């Protein structure tokens, strides 16, 4: 995991891909990149802490966390969830790229016969 600057504010990524940021910190929020299912579960469990980011980003799982309302345990758990999702997506993307590359190499070998 690494911290980097996104629009001049702290953001966090793993494997080169963002999973959380403080882009809305001035409004009292952190931002998490979740699935829609995870977002719905977080909002249902703690609507005073979690809410979808308004607009299109919220419709794909991006979620605000109210920083002042979240305990350290809740914040840690939410960040861990977003981090794990990014790790899993990165692994899936690597597998798909590897499969496509292998398929392309096999196709080239077959074409030379």
MMTF fields as JSON, N, C-alpha, C and O atoms, coordinates in Angstrom:
{
  "mmtfVersion": "1.0.0",
  "mmtfProducer": "UNKNOWN",
  "numBonds": 451,
  "numAtoms": 452,
  "numGroups": 113,
  "numChains": 1,
  "numModels": 1,
  "chainsPerModel": [1],
  "groupsPerChain": [113],
  "chainIdList": ["A"],
  "bondAtomList": [4, 2, 8, 6, 12, 10, 16, 14, 20, 18, 24, 22, 28, 26, 32, 30, 36, 34, 40, 38, 44, 42, 48, 46, 52, 50, 56, 54, 60, 58, 64, 62, 68, 66, 72, 70, 76, 74, 80, 78, 84, 82, 88, 86, 92, 90, 96, 94, 100, 98, 104, 102, 108, 106, 112, 110, 116, 114, 120, 118, 124, 122, 128, 126, 132, 130, 136, 134, 140, 138, 144, 142, 148, 146, 152, 150, 156, 154, 160, 158, 164, 162, 168, 166, 172, 170, 176, 174, 180, 178, 184, 182, 188, 186, 192, 190, 196, 194, 200, 198, 204, 202, 208, 206, 212, 210, 216, 214, 220, 218, 224, 222, 228, 226, 232, 230, 236, 234, 240, 238, 244, 242, 248, 246, 252, 250, 256, 254, 260, 258, 264, 262, 268, 266, 272, 270, 276, 274, 280, 278, 284, 282, 288, 286, 292, 290, 296, 294, 300, 298, 304, 302, 308, 306, 312, 310, 316, 314, 320, 318, 324, 322, 328, 326, 332, 330, 336, 334, 340, 338, 344, 342, 348, 346, 352, 350, 356, 354, 360, 358, 364, 362, 368, 366, 372, 370, 376, 374, 380, 378, 384, 382, 388, 386, 392, 390, 396, 394, 400, 398, 404, 402, 408, 406, 412, 410, 416, 414, 420, 418, 424, 422, 428, 426, 432, 430, 436, 434, 440, 438, 444, 442, 448, 446],
  "bondOrderList": [1, 1, 1, 1, 1, 1, 1, 1, 1, 1, 1, 1, 1, 1, 1, 1, 1, 1, 1, 1, 1, 1, 1, 1, 1, 1, 1, 1, 1, 1, 1, 1, 1, 1, 1, 1, 1, 1, 1, 1, 1, 1, 1, 1, 1, 1, 1, 1, 1, 1, 1, 1, 1, 1, 1, 1, 1, 1, 1, 1, 1, 1, 1, 1, 1, 1, 1, 1, 1, 1, 1, 1, 1, 1, 1, 1, 1, 1, 1, 1, 1, 1, 1, 1, 1, 1, 1, 1, 1, 1, 1, 1, 1, 1, 1, 1, 1, 1, 1, 1, 1, 1, 1, 1, 1, 1, 1, 1, 1, 1, 1, 1],
  "groupList": [{"groupName": "UNK", "atomNameList": ["N", "CA", "C", "O"], "elementList": ["N", "C", "C", "O"], "formalChargeList": [0, 0, 0, 0], "bondAtomList": [1, 0, 2, 1, 3, 2], "bondOrderList": [1, 1, 2], "singleLetterCode": "X", "chemCompType": "L-PEPTIDE LINKING"}],
  "groupTypeList": [0, 0, 0, 0, 0, 0, 0, 0, 0, 0, 0, 0, 0, 0, 0, 0, 0, 0, 0, 0, 0, 0, 0, 0, 0, 0, 0, 0, 0, 0, 0, 0, 0, 0, 0, 0, 0, 0, 0, 0, 0, 0, 0, 0, 0, 0, 0, 0, 0, 0, 0, 0, 0, 0, 0, 0, 0, 0, 0, 0, 0, 0, 0, 0, 0, 0, 0, 0, 0, 0, 0, 0, 0, 0, 0, 0, 0, 0, 0, 0, 0, 0, 0, 0, 0, 0, 0, 0, 0, 0, 0, 0, 0, 0, 0, 0, 0, 0, 0, 0, 0, 0, 0, 0, 0, 0, 0, 0, 0, 0, 0, 0, 0],
  "groupIdList": [1, 2, 3, 4, 5, 6, 7, 8, 9, 10, 11, 12, 13, 14, 15, 16, 17, 18, 19, 20, 21, 22, 23, 24, 25, 26, 27, 28, 29, 30, 31, 32, 33, 34, 35, 36, 37, 38, 39, 40, 41, 42, 43, 44, 45, 46, 47, 48, 49, 50, 51, 52, 53, 54, 55, 56, 57, 58, 59, 60, 61, 62, 63, 64, 65, 66, 67, 68, 69, 70, 71, 72, 73, 74, 75, 76, 77, 78, 79, 80, 81, 82, 83, 84, 85, 86, 87, 88, 89, 90, 91, 92, 93, 94, 95, 96, 97, 98, 99, 100, 101, 102, 103, 104, 105, 106, 107, 108, 109, 110, 111, 112, 113],
  "secStructList": [7, 3, 3, 3, 3, 3, 6, 6, 3, 3, 3, 3, 3, 3, 6, 6, 3, 3, 3, 3, 3, 7, 6, 6, 4, 4, 4, 6, 3, 3, 3, 3, 3, 7, 7, 2, 2, 2, 2, 2, 2, 2, 2, 2, 2, 7, 6, 6, 6, 3, 3, 3, 7, 6, 6, 6, 6, 4, 4, 4, 6, 3, 3, 3, 3, 3, 6, 6, 6, 7, 7, 2, 2, 2, 2, 2, 2, 2, 2, 2, 2, 2, 2, 2, 2, 2, 2, 2, 2, 2, 2, 2, 2, 2, 2, 2, 2, 2, 2, 2, 2, 2, 2, 2, 2, 2, 2, 2, 2, 2, 2, 6, 7],
  "xCoordList": [0.856, 0.0, 0.901, 1.95, 0.463, 1.213, 0.267, -0.844, 0.736, 0.009, 0.584, 1.796, -0.27, 0.171, -0.77, -1.804, -0.418, -1.24, -2.165, -1.714, -3.454, -4.462, -5.184, -5.896, -5.006, -5.572, -5.113, -5.866, -3.865, -3.301, -3.723, -3.375, -4.469, -4.939, -4.482, -4.232, -4.37, -3.905, -4.883, -6.101, -4.294, -5.048, -4.187, -2.988, -4.821, -4.133, -4.37, -5.486, -3.284, -3.407, -2.572, -1.664, -2.918, -2.163, -2.06, -3.047, -0.873, -0.672, -0.928, -1.319, -0.706, -0.895, -2.334, -2.597, -3.273, -4.694, -5.264, -5.012, -6.036, -6.601, -7.734, -8.537, -7.783, -8.898, -9.536, -10.625, -8.881, -9.433, -8.748, -7.625, -9.458, -8.855, -9.477, -10.496, -8.83, -9.354, -9.744, -9.671, -10.157, -10.521, -11.701, -11.871, -12.512, -13.667, -13.461, -14.423, -12.223, -11.891, -12.412, -12.837, -12.392, -12.873, -14.349, -14.81, -15.088, -16.502, -16.716, -17.854, -15.623, -15.705, -15.774, -16.097, -15.476, -15.592, -14.262, -13.374, -14.151, -13.167, -13.926, -15.149, -13.238, -13.874, -13.32, -12.111, -14.215, -13.851, -14.36, -15.451, -13.589, -14.013, -14.48, -13.668, -15.795, -16.418, -17.252, -17.466, -17.723, -18.72, -20.074, -20.228, -21.043, -22.39, -22.96, -23.664, -22.66, -23.148, -22.526, -23.22, -21.233, -20.558, -21.092, -21.36, -21.246, -21.778, -23.152, -23.404, -24.038, -25.394, -25.349, -26.107, -24.465, -24.36, -23.851, -24.377, -22.845, -22.31, -23.368, -23.558, -24.051, -25.068, -26.215, -26.718, -26.63, -27.729, -27.325, -28.117, -26.101, -25.625, -25.378, -25.646, -24.872, -24.501, -24.747, -23.792, -26.014, -26.313, -25.824, -25.707, -25.543, -25.012, -23.512, -22.943, -22.886, -21.451, -21.177, -20.292, -21.938, -21.669, -22.793, -23.968, -22.427, -23.414, -22.752, -21.556, -23.529, -22.963, -22.497, -23.138, -21.4, -20.961, -22.01, -22.393, -22.484, -23.52, -23.073, -21.89, -24.04, -23.77, -23.33, -23.584, -22.68, -22.297, -21.332, -21.42, -20.402, -19.434, -20.12, -19.725, -21.123, -21.845, -22.588, -22.814, -22.972, -23.712, -22.824, -23.319, -21.517, -20.597, -19.883, -18.908, -20.373, -19.852, -18.963, -18.571, -18.639, -17.801, -18.622, -19.753, -18.036, -18.781, -18.067, -16.86, -18.829, -18.304, -18.351, -19.254, -17.366, -17.393, -17.238, -16.284, -18.191, -18.134, -17.039, -17.185, -15.955, -14.773, -15.03, -14.557, -15.759, -16.006, -16.92, -16.869, -17.758, -18.719, -18.169, -18.722, -17.094, -16.56, -15.562, -14.655, -15.741, -14.749, -13.511, -13.554, -12.425, -11.198, -11.425, -10.927, -12.17, -12.44, -13.27, -12.987, -14.287, -15.127, -14.298, -14.374, -13.512, -12.672, -11.667, -11.477, -11.032, -10.062, -10.727, -10.181, -11.892, -12.602, -13.024, -12.922, -13.496, -13.927, -12.725, -12.807, -11.625, -10.419, -9.906, -9.482, -9.947, -9.498, -10.38, -9.879, -11.683, -12.604, -12.263, -12.187, -12.06, -11.726, -10.362, -10.19, -9.404, -8.067, -8.133, -7.533, -8.859, -8.979, -9.669, -9.271, -10.696, -11.375, -10.385, -10.375, -9.552, -8.572, -7.544, -7.163, -7.089, -6.138, -6.755, -6.107, -8.002, -8.686, -8.87, -8.666, -9.255, -9.425, -8.089, -8.025, -7.027, -5.708, -5.305, -4.781, -5.546, -5.195, -6.016, -5.49, -7.288, -8.157, -7.686, -7.647, -7.33, -6.845, -5.555, -5.377, -4.656, -3.403, -3.679, -3.058, -4.617, -4.965, -5.538, -5.194, -6.417, -7.025, -5.971, -5.995, -5.056, -4.001, -3.112, -2.723, -2.794, -1.958, -2.654, -2.019, -3.958, -4.726, -4.768, -4.596, -4.996, -5.031, -3.673, -3.598, -2.593, -1.258, -0.955, -0.431, -1.277, -1.057, -1.856, -1.342, -3.104, -3.94, -3.364, -3.385, -2.851, -2.261, -0.995, -0.762, -0.175, 1.039, 0.715, 1.373, -0.283, -0.685, -1.205, -0.882, -2.014, -2.544, -1.441, -1.533, -0.39, 0.745, 1.474, 1.868, 1.657, 2.35, 1.545, 2.112, 0.239, -0.607, -0.586, -0.616, -0.534, -0.555, 0.719, 0.709, 1.803, 3.072, 3.202, 4.152, 2.285, 2.395, 2.2, 2.263],
  "yCoordList": [-1.17, 0.0, 1.232, 1.264, 2.226, 3.476, 4.665, 4.63, 5.701, 6.97, 7.845, 7.859, 8.567, 9.482, 10.677, 10.673, 11.689, 12.886, 12.783, 12.569, 12.935, 12.945, 14.281, 14.532, 15.132, 16.486, 17.256, 18.051, 17.007, 17.712, 17.185, 17.77, 16.089, 15.503, 14.051, 13.416, 13.514, 12.145, 11.131, 11.245, 10.142, 9.01, 7.77, 7.865, 6.617, 5.37, 4.36, 4.196, 3.683, 2.7, 1.472, 1.499, 0.418, -0.823, -1.378, -1.413, -1.804, -2.284, -1.208, -1.509, 0.051, 1.16, 1.607, 2.487, 1.029, 1.359, 1.885, 1.328, 2.964, 3.635, 2.827, 2.216, 2.834, 2.206, 3.145, 2.861, 4.25, 5.206, 6.555, 6.636, 7.617, 8.945, 9.869, 9.561, 10.999, 12.057, 13.258, 14.401, 12.996, 14.057, 14.89, 16.029, 14.348, 15.074, 15.445, 15.712, 15.459, 15.734, 17.097, 17.237, 18.09, 19.427, 19.403, 20.247, 18.436, 18.275, 17.262, 16.958, 16.744, 15.812, 14.348, 13.499, 14.038, 12.659, 12.099, 12.825, 10.796, 10.018, 9.307, 9.19, 8.833, 8.138, 6.726, 6.511, 5.774, 4.366, 3.841, 4.211, 2.987, 2.357, 0.939, 0.059, 0.738, -0.525, -1.071, -0.384, -2.31, -2.816, -2.238, -1.734, -2.314, -1.848, -2.652, -2.104, -3.939, -4.785, -4.376, -4.283, -4.136, -3.688, -2.336, -2.116, -1.435, -0.111, -0.226, 0.399, -1.024, -1.188, -1.742, -1.303, -2.702, -3.292, -2.261, -2.172, -1.489, -0.472, 0.59, 0.97, 1.063, 2.108, 1.579, 2.288, 0.338, -0.238, -0.405, -0.132, -0.851, -1.098, 0.204, 0.272, 1.23, 2.463, 3.683, 4.305, 4.033, 5.163, 6.507, 7.47, 6.577, 7.813, 7.974, 9.044, 6.909, 6.928, 6.841, 7.526, 6.0, 5.734, 6.261, 6.191, 6.785, 7.167, 7.121, 7.383, 6.788, 6.789, 8.199, 9.183, 8.294, 9.59, 10.038, 9.248, 11.278, 11.747, 11.643, 11.768, 11.414, 11.355, 9.983, 8.973, 9.967, 8.717, 7.861, 6.634, 8.497, 7.705, 6.827, 5.677, 7.343, 6.558, 5.388, 4.381, 5.509, 4.434, 3.257, 2.217, 3.427, 2.318, 1.852, 1.104, 2.298, 1.795, 2.747, 2.434, 3.897, 4.835, 5.407, 5.856, 5.383, 5.612, 6.61, 6.513, 7.57, 8.484, 7.778, 6.988, 8.077, 7.693, 8.991, 9.743, 9.238, 10.448, 10.252, 9.459, 10.972, 10.747, 11.017, 10.257, 12.067, 12.403, 11.391, 11.228, 10.71, 9.764, 8.343, 7.519, 8.055, 6.684, 6.458, 7.263, 5.365, 4.978, 4.46, 4.188, 4.332, 3.807, 2.398, 2.068, 1.569, 0.205, 0.191, -0.588, 1.041, 1.113, 1.606, 1.041, 2.651, 3.185, 2.134, 1.944, 1.462, 0.418, -0.701, -1.155, -1.149, -2.213, -1.797, -2.584, -0.571, -0.079, 0.045, -0.349, 0.581, 0.674, -0.706, -0.92, -1.629, -2.999, -3.632, -4.348, -3.373, -3.902, -3.34, -4.096, -2.034, -1.407, -1.88, -2.12, -2.013, -2.497, -3.924, -4.234, -4.787, -6.197, -6.301, -7.107, -5.493, -5.487, -5.117, -5.754, -4.102, -3.684, -4.781, -5.03, -5.44, -6.558, -7.639, -8.136, -8.001, -9.048, -8.636, -9.448, -7.378, -6.899, -6.901, -7.275, -6.483, -6.495, -7.907, -8.117, -8.873, -10.267, -10.788, -11.482, -10.458, -10.895, -10.298, -10.99, -9.019, -8.356, -9.013, -9.212, -9.348, -10.014, -11.369, -11.732, -12.132, -13.452, -13.31, -14.081, -12.321, -12.122, -11.721, -12.214, -10.844, -10.442, -11.632, -11.813, -12.438, -13.614, -14.597, -15.165, -14.799, -15.708, -15.189, -15.959, -13.892, -13.31, -13.433, -13.759, -13.175, -13.278, -14.716, -14.966, -15.653, -17.065, -17.483, -18.19, -17.051, -17.361, -16.789, -17.443, -15.578, -14.944, -15.679, -15.863, -16.102, -16.836, -18.197, -18.632, -18.862, -20.167, -19.981, -20.766, -18.938, -18.659, -18.399, -18.855, -17.672, -17.399, -18.678, -18.888, -19.546, -20.817, -21.67, -22.28, -21.714, -22.507, -21.959, -22.718, -20.629, -20.007, -20.296, -20.195, -20.65, -20.889, -22.326, -22.643, -23.185, -24.592, -24.786, -25.916],
  "zCoordList": [0.0, 0.0, 0.0, 0.644, -0.732, -0.738, -0.685, -1.213, -0.041, -0.02, -1.124, -1.34, -1.814, -2.851, -2.876, -2.207, -3.638, -3.724, -4.932, -6.057, -4.686, -5.744, -5.645, -4.672, -6.636, -6.626, -5.383, -4.821, -4.961, -3.824, -2.468, -1.442, -2.443, -1.183, -1.09, -2.114, 0.137, 0.282, -0.33, -0.198, -0.999, -1.525, -1.298, -1.033, -1.408, -1.079, -2.186, -2.679, -2.566, -3.626, -3.296, -2.464, -3.976, -3.874, -5.292, -6.027, -5.664, -7.025, -8.067, -9.195, -7.688, -8.608, -8.791, -9.611, -8.053, -8.207, -6.892, -5.823, -6.989, -5.808, -5.192, -5.897, -3.847, -3.138, -2.117, -1.616, -1.804, -0.839, -1.035, -1.534, -0.627, -0.705, 0.333, 0.95, 0.497, 1.349, 0.487, 0.939, -0.752, -1.686, -1.188, -1.621, -0.296, 0.249, 1.71, 2.429, 2.143, 3.55, 3.999, 5.146, 3.14, 3.514, 3.896, 4.664, 3.36, 3.693, 4.824, 5.181, 5.381, 6.502, 6.107, 6.938, 4.849, 4.361, 3.904, 3.456, 4.028, 3.305, 2.202, 2.278, 1.187, 0.074, -0.031, 0.054, -0.216, -0.352, -1.68, -2.115, -2.327, -3.556, -3.2, -2.917, -3.221, -2.832, -3.986, -4.985, -3.843, -4.779, -4.37, -3.258, -5.265, -4.903, -3.738, -2.89, -3.694, -2.605, -1.275, -0.262, -1.279, -0.057, 0.378, 1.559, -0.576, -0.277, 0.382, 1.411, -0.211, 0.334, 1.753, 2.618, 1.995, 3.338, 4.346, 5.455, 3.976, 4.883, 5.186, 6.341, 4.15, 4.33, 5.185, 6.057, 4.94, 5.726, 7.189, 8.091, 7.417, 8.783, 9.556, 10.756, 8.878, 9.58, 8.69, 8.224, 8.448, 7.56, 8.098, 7.341, 9.383, 9.956, 9.65, 9.861, 9.155, 8.851, 7.345, 6.832, 6.644, 5.233, 4.341, 4.704, 3.176, 2.173, 0.805, 0.681, -0.226, -1.578, -1.946, -1.576, -2.66, -3.174, -4.187, -5.05, -4.109, -5.037, -6.502, -6.819, -7.37, -8.798, -9.26, -8.603, -10.379, -11.029, -10.235, -10.272, -9.508, -8.747, -7.706, -7.513, -7.045, -6.044, -6.649, -5.978, -7.915, -8.592, -8.987, -9.422, -8.834, -9.1, -7.827, -7.896, -6.666, -5.401, -4.617, -3.493, -5.183, -4.432, -3.282, -3.47, -2.098, -0.865, 0.037, 0.256, 0.558, 1.582, 2.932, 3.207, 3.761, 5.17, 5.961, 5.763, 6.857, 7.693, 8.732, 9.662, 8.567, 9.397, 10.875, 11.719, 11.212, 12.617, 13.297, 14.516, 12.513, 13.08, 13.19, 13.918, 12.477, 12.434, 13.564, 13.78, 14.27, 15.265, 14.529, 13.329, 15.259, 14.659, 14.106, 13.03, 14.835, 14.377, 13.094, 12.183, 13.017, 11.815, 10.633, 9.541, 10.845, 9.777, 9.306, 8.105, 10.246, 9.894, 9.104, 8.098, 9.544, 8.838, 7.436, 6.494, 7.297, 5.98, 5.041, 3.878, 5.532, 4.705, 4.315, 3.179, 5.25, 4.959, 3.881, 3.014, 3.932, 2.924, 1.541, 0.572, 1.44, 0.16, -0.339, -1.535, 0.554, 0.206, -0.33, -1.36, 0.368, -0.049, -1.403, -2.243, -1.616, -2.912, -4.009, -5.063, -3.786, -4.786, -5.027, -6.171, -3.96, -4.1, -4.985, -5.907, -4.705, -5.476, -6.935, -7.837, -7.174, -8.55, -9.29, -10.461, -8.608, -9.238, -9.637, -10.73, -8.76, -9.054, -10.23, -11.099, -10.256, -11.355, -12.678, -13.696, -12.662, -13.872, -14.362, -15.564, -13.437, -13.823, -14.445, -15.443, -13.857, -14.415, -15.816, -16.712, -16.01, -17.327, -18.351, -19.479, -17.984, -18.909, -19.254, -20.408, -18.248, -18.47, -19.407, -20.296, -19.209, -20.06, -21.493, -22.438, -21.659, -23.013, -23.686, -24.871, -22.943, -23.493, -23.884, -24.969, -23.019, -23.313, -24.542, -25.408, -24.619, -25.776, -27.05, -28.093, -26.978, -28.153, -28.589, -29.784, -27.618, -27.955, -28.555, -29.499, -28.02, -28.554, -29.972, -30.863, -30.184, -31.507, -32.515, -33.654, -32.121, -33.013, -33.358, -34.505, -32.351, -32.594, -33.57, -34.476, -33.39, -34.283, -35.691, -36.659, -35.812, -37.132, -37.928, -39.155, -37.26, -37.941, -38.434, -39.151, -38.071, -38.463, -39.908, -40.392]
}
